[in-house]
Amino acid sequence: MSYYQQPPPGGQPPPFHQPYSPQPGYNQPPPSQSYSPYPQQGYNRPPPPPPSMSHHQYPPQGGYPPQGYPPPQQYGAPGYPPPQQQYGAPQGYPPQQQQQYGAPPGQYPPQQHGYSAPPPGQYGAPPPGPPPGQYGAPPPGQYGAPPVQHYGGGPPTPPSLGYSSQMPYVDTNMEAEALRKAMKGFGTDEKAVIRVISKLDPVQIYSVRQTYNQRFMRDLQRDLEKETSGDFRDALLAVARGPLQQDCHTLYHAMKGMGTKESDLNDVLCGRSNADIHAIRQEYRKMFNKDLEADLRGDLSAGTETLFVMLAAGTRHEESTPVIPQNIEQAATELQNSMGTGPIGLNKNAIHTCQVLTQLSDNELRAVSEAYQRRYHQSLTKAIESKFSGHMKDALHLTLVRALNRPMAEAELLEDAMAGAGTHDRHLIDRVVRVHWDRGFKEAVKQAYRAKYGKDLRKRIEGETRGDYERLLVAMIE
């Protein structure tokens, strides 16, 4: 299937190397492609009706967990509508539908709830600043400078559910009462806590925290921390923080103390929408009185530092921007040359490869991946794996595969947390919690997991965990 299209009326979008406008939500699934090992969804198809969520209704949001995934029997079927991606959609390509996310996200696609989403430009993004440099990377010395609101042509993608600066309030008195009753007095009713907290979405958990704190003059997170322990406590707190605060918590602790947990940085920053990145940067400063970019620079070095600063810049092309075929071909050529395998024999330029891959939208990345396979008879994912190593390879690989097939990428991350001797409980907690925020996206991840590993995700988790910790993770994944 060809992705090329004539440019929209009114003229061509800006040249390929120039930044585009913001994109959709975190966990949106991609359109189907014939070349990548990660199946993708079709372009220019109307999105399926979103699955019903909880008894609370919210407005469509930008993109953490994508919703509107096809029913289980349709996973991977042709015509799976593409979610709105977040970084620069290839120019000249048809604009993509906005998807709902878990995506997360996703990164995680926008969720269809029932509240009205705030208008573009009010998602907590910093005020407009200087335009980014080539391939979305700000000029030297200006990484993290407040990005402009529109990167190219189309409107910015709203933030994922739970990432807006203006969260709607819902009545969660019953849930707050149930949690207080479960933790009041001698002992804790863990099953009641699990029953309540495992089913809350990002808006509900925000409202429960406010209601609990105001009504009982107590802090919900502190009570959960005091009344529980171990991995069970860590998982409860990851939910109670909500997706935005949990992302910031994960980033902070990934860089705290000796060494850096780059895999945690990958989980949070790779493939995220501009709106979500801006929300994360602001919340990080609010929570820790520190600048995210400064912490990344202080904890990392060399190419890894540069790559993560690019990922955290929030200057990707927006999914609403059309894709232009010649720009896609140019990007494929530049990637081939910068990785040291081009016909003109250029040396590998890792930073230029990072610039290309971190500026492009998910739509553009899918188109470039197809063009690369067609021209060089090798998948772009394989090329990255063969030319890079260590943390840079992991981050670039995840950025690409989340664009190609986000549900499959999250399924692989979940298996990675459980594979081998012992379970990486911190990773398992973060990844289950991240996927569970959007029910539609969660179902797509479960289907992808079964398709790749031939087993049920719930049973896999049950085999790796025990007790209340197991019951909580299973409740979230159901």
N, C-alpha and C positions, 0 to 999 in steps of 0.2 A: 504494500500500500504506500502510495506516495503521500508525503506530507506537504508538498509544495503547493502554494497558492499564489494567486496574484495579490499584490498589496491592496489594502483597503482603499476605498475612495478617500481623496483628500491628500494623497501623496504617500511616499515611502516613509516607513519609520526610520529612526536614526541609524547610522552605520552600525554594523554588528558589534564593534568594539565599544560602543557607547552604552551606558547603563540604561536599563528599562525600568518600567514601573513595577510596584510590588505585586506579590503573588498570593496564591491561595494557601490553604491550610496544610498543616503538617502531614497527616497520614493519608494523603490521597493516593488512590491507586492510579497507575499509568495506563496509557493505551497500549494495545497489543502490538508487538513487533515480531517480525519473522526471524531476526538475526540473533537477538540477545537470548541467553539462557533464561533470562527473567521475562516471562510472558507479560505482554502489555495490553492495554485496552485500546479500543479504536478511537480515532479522532472524529470530531464533529458529530458525535452522537449525543442526543439529549440525555441528561442524567436520569437514572431510574428514580422512582419515588423513594424518599428516605424511609428507613424503617421507623416504626413507632418507637419513641423513647420511653420516658417514664411518665408518671401521671402529671408531671410538671411540663409545661410547654415553653420552649424558648425560640428566639428568632434565629435565622440562619447566621452562622458565624464563619469567620475566616478559616482556620484550618487545622487545629490540633488533631483531633481524631476525625477522620473523614466519615461522613455518613452517606447513605444513599448507595451503598454497595449492592451488587446484585444478590439475589437470594442464593443460598448455598449451591443449588444444582446448577447455577450459572457461572460459578467461579471459573475464570479463565476462558469463558466462552467468547466467541467473536462478538465484537460490537460492545464489549464492556465499556461503558462511557468513561472517558478519562477524567480524573479529578482535576481541579484547577491546581496547577503547581505553583511553586512559589518563586523560583528564580527565573530569570529572563527567559521567557519562551522564545524559541527560535524565531527570528524575524521572518516575516513572510508566511509563516504557517498560520493556519486558521486558529483563531482564539479558542481556548478550551473552556469547557464548562466548569463552573466552580463546584468542587466536591466538598462533602462534609467530612470532617475527621474527628477519626478518632483524632487523622491525621492530623497522630498525632499526629503524623503527624508524624510527622509528621509531622511535627514534624512537626505533628500529626495533623486533613481536609476539613472543611467547615462543617459544623453540625447543624442539623435542622432541628431546632427546638421550637419554642413558640414565642420567644421574646424578640422584639425588634432589635436588629443589630444597629449600633451607632453608625452615623454616617462616616464615609471615608475621611481620613485625616483626624479622627478623634479616637484613635486606638491607643493612645498613650505614646505614640511615636514622638521622638524629639522634634523640635522645630526644624524647618528646612535648613540645610547647610550646603556646603559646596558639593558639586557633583563628584562622584567617584572617578578614579582614573581608569586606565584601560582594563577591560575585563572586570569591571566592578571593584577593583581594588583602589582605595583612596590613595591620593598622591603620597609619597614618602613623608612620614612625620605627621600624617593626618588620619591614620587608621582610627576608626571609631568616631570620627567627626560626625556630627548629626547629619544623617543622609537626607537627601531631598525626598519629598513625599512621592513623587512620580518618577520612575526610572524608565523613560521612554514614552510609550503610548498608552494606554488604557488605564483604567482606574486601579488604585491599589487594592489588594486583597484584604478583606477584614481579618482581624486576628482570630486565632482558634478560640473555641469556647473556653472561658477561664482566663484569657489573656487580655481582656479589655480593661481599660482603666475605669470604665463605668459598668460595674456588674449589676445586673438586675437583682432585685430581692424577691425571694419566694417564701411563702409561709412554711417554715420547717419546725414549728413548735413541737409537733408530735415526735419528730426525730430527735430533737434536742432533749425532750423529756425522757425518751426511751434510753438515750445514752447516759443521762444523769442517773436514772434509776438503776441502770446496769452497773454503775461504778460507785454508787452511794452505799455507805455503811461498810460492814465487814465482808470482804471478798468481792470478786467481780464476776458478773455474768458474762463470760467471754462470748458465748453463743449469741446473746442478745446484741452485744457490740458488733459482732460480725454481721449479723442479720441487717442491722441498720446501715453501717458504714460502707459495706461492700456494694451497695446499690445506689449510692449518691453520685450524681454527675457533678461537673465543675461548678455550676451555679448553685446547686443544692449544698455542696460542702462548704462553699463560701457563706451561704446563709445560715447553715447550721452553726458554724463557728461564731458568727455574730450573735445569733439568738442565744446560744449556750453561754457565751461570755456575759451578755447583758442580763439575761434572765436569772442566772444563778451566781453571777459575780465570780465566775471561775473561768479559767483558761482551759479549753477543751484539750489542746495538745499537751499541756502539763498534766492534766488528769490522766490522759491515756499513757503518758510516759511513766507516771507514778504507779498506775494500777496494772501495768503489763510489763513484759520483759522479753529480751532476746529478739529473735527474728520476727516474732509475732508483733512485738512493740514497734520495731522498725517499719514493718509493712503498714501498720495502722497509722503511724505518723506520716508515712509517704502519701497516704490517701488524705489524711486530715489537712495536710498543707495545701492540697489542691495542685493542679498541674504546674502553674507558674511558680509558686514558691518552692515546689519540689525540684523543678529544674534548677533554680538558683541554689538551693541547698546542695544538689548534686555537684554543680560546678564549683562551689566554694570548697567543699570537702575533697574534691578531686585535686585541688591545688594546695590544700592545707597540709602542713607538716612536710616530712621528708618524702621526696619523690612526687611524681605527678601521675594520676590515674587517667591516662589519655583515652582509654576506652569509655570512661564516663563523659569526657568532653565530647567524644564522637556521638554518643547516644543523644546528647542534648542539642548539639550545634549543627550536625550534618543535615543538610537538606531542609532547613527550616525556612519559613516565610519571613520576609522582611518585617512584617507587622509583629510576628512572634519574637523575633530577635530583638526588636526595639523594646518590646514589653519586658523581655528578660533582662536587658541591660539596665532599664530603669528600676525594675524590682530588685535586682542584685545590689544596686547602689543604695536603695532604700533599706534593704535588709542588713547589709554588712558595712555600709558607709565606705564602700570601696568601688573602684572603677573596674569593670570586667576586663576591658582591654589591657589596662595596666597590670592586672593580676596575671593575665595570660603572658604578657611580655616578661614579667618578672619570674615566671615559673618555667617558661619554655625557652628554647634557643634555636638559632639557625633556621632551617627550612620549616621545621615543625612550628616554631613560633609564628612565622609569616603565614603559614597555612591557616592556623587557628584564628589569627587576627582577621584574616579574610573572611572566614566562616562567620565570625562574630560581628562583621561590619554591617550586616543588614542592607546590602546594596545589590542584591541579585536582580536580574530582570524579572519583571512581573509576568504572571501567566496570562494576563489580559492582553499582552502585546503580541501582535502577529509575528509569524516566523518567515524570514526571507531565505529562499533556497541558497542563494549565493553566499550568504553569511554562514549557513550551516556547512557548506562545502569548505569555506575558508577555515572554519573552526576545526573541521576534521583534518585538514592539511596542517594547520598549526600544531595540533596535538601530535600528529605523526612526526613532524619535524622536531618538536620540543622534547619528545621522548627518545630522540636519537636514532630513529629508524627510518627517517625520511630519505627520499631519493637523492637529496642534495647533500646528505652526510653531515647535517648539523649535529653538534654535540647536544646531549640531553640538557634541557633547561627546565629543571623541576619547578621553579617558581612560575614560569610562564604556563606550564601545564596546570598548576594550581589556580592561576588567575582565570584561565578559560573555564575550568570545571566549577569553580565557586561563583562565577558570575552568571552562568547560564541558568535559565529556568528549567524546571523538570521537563517541560515540553521540548525545549531546545536540546536538553541532554538526550532525550529519547531520539530526536531527529538526528543529532550528531552521531549517536551510537549506531543508528541504521546506516548513515552515510559512511562512517568509518569501516563498518563490516563490508559494505558493498565495494568500497574502493580498495581496501587492504586485506580482505579475506581473513580477518581476525577480529574477534569481538573486542570492543574497547575495554571491557572489564578484564579480559585476559591480558591485553597490552599493559594496563596499569599494574596488574599483579606481577608481570614479568619485569617491568622497568623500575618499580619502586619496592621498598621494603620497610618494615617496621611501622611506626606510627603514621607516617605519611601515606603509606600504602593502605592501611586500614581506613583512614579518614577519607581518602579519595574514593576508595572502593565503596564505602557506605554511602557517600554522597551520590555516586552514580546509581547504585542498585536501588536506593530509595526512590530515585526518579523512574527507573525502569519498571519496578514492581514493588511498591512500598509494603503491601501485606507480606509478600515473600521475604523481603528484607527483615521485617520484624520477626517473622517465624524463625529465620536463621539466627537472629540474636537471642531469641528465647532458648533455642536448642543449644547454642554456644554456652549459655549460662548453666546448663545442666549436663553437658557432655563431659566425659572423662571421669577421673577419680574425684569424688566430692562435688558438691554443688556450690557455685558462686552465688551465694544467697543475696548479696547486695545487688548484683546485676539482675538476678531473677526478680527480686522485689521491684526494682525500678522499671523493668521492662514489662512485667505483668500490669503494674499500676498504670504505666503510660498507655498500654494497649486498651485497658478496660474503660477508659474515659468515654470512648465512643462505641456504642454497641454495634453499629453497622460495620465499622472498621474491625472490631474484635472478631466478628463472625468471619470476615474475609481472611484475617490472620489465621484463625483456626482451620479454615479450609485449606489455606496455603500450607500450613504445617502438615496436615494429613496428606496432602498431595505430594509433598517432598519426602516426608519421613515414614509414611505409611502407618502412622499411629495417631491416637487421639491425644491432643494437647493436655486435656484434663487428666487423663490417666498417667501421662508422662510426669506431670507436676505431682500427682499423688505418690508416684514412686520415688520422688526426690525429697519430699517434705513430710513432716509429722505434726500431729497435734493441732492446736489452734492455728498455728502458722499455716499448716496445710489447708485447714478448713477455710481460712480467709482467702488464700490465693485461689482456691477452687471456686469459692463463691464469686470472686471477681471475674473469673474467666468463663463462668457459665453464662 
